[in-house]
């Protein structure tokens, strides 16, 4: 949380340059949107802050970012499935291969979400059980459901849309 008490709104005070005001920065889908709200233009620090918060809310709505104080991730260069929160992995099943007693692993699509601040949850869909396409479809469906529960809407993801 910024020093203003509002996410994405920071205080800028540079007396040597006579710069005093609030700076809005909204990062979404790989693009930064920013604007400065001077105390002088708005007659007071409180009025400039109010204008900055209103601008931030309108900007987030315009670019499609949900209004939340939580972090919203849309793309990651490390993601290979194209859907944030869904990854393909090998998961230990708990069974052991005899006679060597080596653990057995199963290939799955794992879905991860943050159901509360600092509370990560996950589940997986077996590729062996459902097949690759169906396991991936179920994983994506669950991820979208969790986004609607957490943010009130699905998070647009250009990579995911292009894979359909």
C-alpha positions in Angstrom: 0.0 0.0 0.0 1.3 3.4 -0.9 1.9 6.2 1.6 -1.4 7.7 0.5 -3.3 4.7 1.9 -4.5 3.9 -1.7 -2.9 1.3 -4.0 -1.1 2.9 -7.0 -1.1 6.4 -5.6 2.1 7.8 -4.1 3.1 11.2 -2.6 5.8 13.2 -4.4 7.4 16.1 -2.5 10.5 17.8 -4.1 10.9 21.2 -2.4 13.9 22.2 -4.6 11.8 21.8 -7.7 8.6 23.1 -6.0 6.9 19.8 -6.9 4.2 18.7 -4.5 1.4 16.3 -5.3 0.1 12.8 -5.9 1.4 10.4 -8.6 -0.8 7.7 -10.0 0.8 4.6 -11.6 -1.3 1.7 -12.8 0.5 -1.3 -14.3 -1.6 -3.7 -16.3 -1.0 -6.1 -19.2 2.6 -5.0 -19.6 1.8 -1.3 -19.8 2.3 1.5 -17.3 -0.3 4.3 -17.1 0.7 7.3 -15.0 -0.4 10.9 -14.2 0.7 13.5 -11.7 -1.9 15.6 -9.6 -0.3 18.8 -8.3 -1.5 20.3 -5.0 -1.2 23.7 -6.6 -3.6 22.9 -9.4 -6.2 21.3 -7.0 -5.8 24.0 -4.3 -4.9 21.5 -1.6 -3.2 18.1 -1.0 -6.6 16.5 0.0 -8.3 17.7 -3.2 -5.4 16.5 -5.3 -5.5 13.1 -3.6 -9.2 12.8 -4.2 -8.7 13.6 -7.9 -5.9 11.1 -8.1 -8.0 8.3 -6.6 -10.9 9.0 -8.9 -8.5 9.0 -11.9 -7.0 5.7 -10.8 -10.5 4.1 -10.4 -11.6 5.3 -13.9 -8.3 4.3 -15.5 -8.5 0.8 -14.0 -12.0 0.4 -15.3 -11.0 1.7 -18.8 -8.1 -0.7 -19.2 -10.1 -3.7 -17.8 -8.2 -4.1 -14.5 -10.4 -5.1 -11.5 -10.6 -2.5 -8.7 -8.8 -4.3 -5.9 -6.0 -3.7 -3.4 -4.6 -7.1 -4.2 -1.9 -7.8 -6.9 -3.4 -8.7 -10.2 -1.1 -10.8 -12.5 -2.0 -11.0 -16.2 1.1 -12.3 -18.0 4.4 -13.9 -16.9 7.3 -14.7 -19.2 7.9 -17.9 -17.2 4.4 -19.2 -17.9 4.4 -21.9 -20.6 0.7 -22.8 -20.7 -0.5 -19.3 -21.6 -2.9 -19.1 -18.7 -1.7 -17.4 -15.5 -2.2 -19.7 -12.5 -2.2 -22.9 -14.6 0.9 -24.9 -15.1 1.9 -28.4 -16.3 4.0 -30.4 -13.9 4.9 -33.8 -12.5 3.2 -34.4 -9.2 4.2 -37.1 -6.7 1.3 -39.5 -6.3 2.3 -41.1 -3.0 2.5 -44.6 -4.6 5.9 -46.3 -4.9 7.2 -48.4 -7.8 8.3 -51.9 -6.7 10.9 -53.3 -6.2 13.1 -50.1 -6.1 10.7 -48.2 -3.9 11.1 -45.1 -6.0 8.2 -42.6 -5.8 5.7 -42.5 -8.7 4.9 -39.3 -10.4 1.9 -38.3 -12.5 1.7 -35.5 -15.1 -1.0 -32.9 -14.2 -2.2 -29.4 -14.8 -2.0 -27.6 -11.5 -4.2 -24.6 -10.8 -3.1 -22.0 -8.2 -4.9 -19.0 -6.7 -4.6 -16.7 -3.7 -7.9 -17.1 -1.9 -6.9 -14.5 0.8 -3.8 -12.3 1.2 -0.8 -14.7 1.8 -3.1 -17.7 1.5 -2.3 -19.7 -1.6 -4.4 -22.7 -2.6 -4.0 -25.2 -5.4 -5.5 -28.3 -7.0 -4.6 -30.4 -10.0 -6.2 -32.3 -12.9 -4.6 -35.5 -14.0 -3.6 -35.7 -17.7 -3.7 -39.5 -17.5 -7.2 -39.5 -16.1 -8.8 -36.7 -18.3 -6.5 -36.5 -21.3 -4.4 -33.4 -22.0 -7.1 -31.2 -23.6 -9.8 -32.0 -21.0 -7.4 -31.6 -18.0 -6.3 -28.3 -19.4 -9.9 -27.1 -20.0 -10.9 -28.1 -16.5 -7.9 -26.3 -15.0 -8.6 -23.1 -17.0 -12.3 -23.3 -16.0 -11.5 -23.5 -12.3 -8.9 -20.7 -12.6 -11.6 -18.4 -14.2 -14.1 -19.4 -11.5 -11.6 -18.5 -8.7 -10.8 -15.1 -10.5 -14.6 -14.3 -10.5 -14.8 -15.2 -6.7 -11.7 -13.1 -5.8 -11.9 -10.1 -8.1 -15.6 -10.1 -9.2 -14.6 -10.7 -12.8 -12.3 -12.8 -15.0 -8.9 -11.3 -15.7 -8.3 -10.7 -19.4 -5.3 -12.7 -20.6 -4.3 -12.2 -24.2 -2.1 -15.3 -24.2 -5.0 -17.5 -23.0 -7.4 -16.0 -25.5 -5.1 -16.8 -28.4 -4.8 -20.5 -27.4 -8.5 -21.2 -27.7 
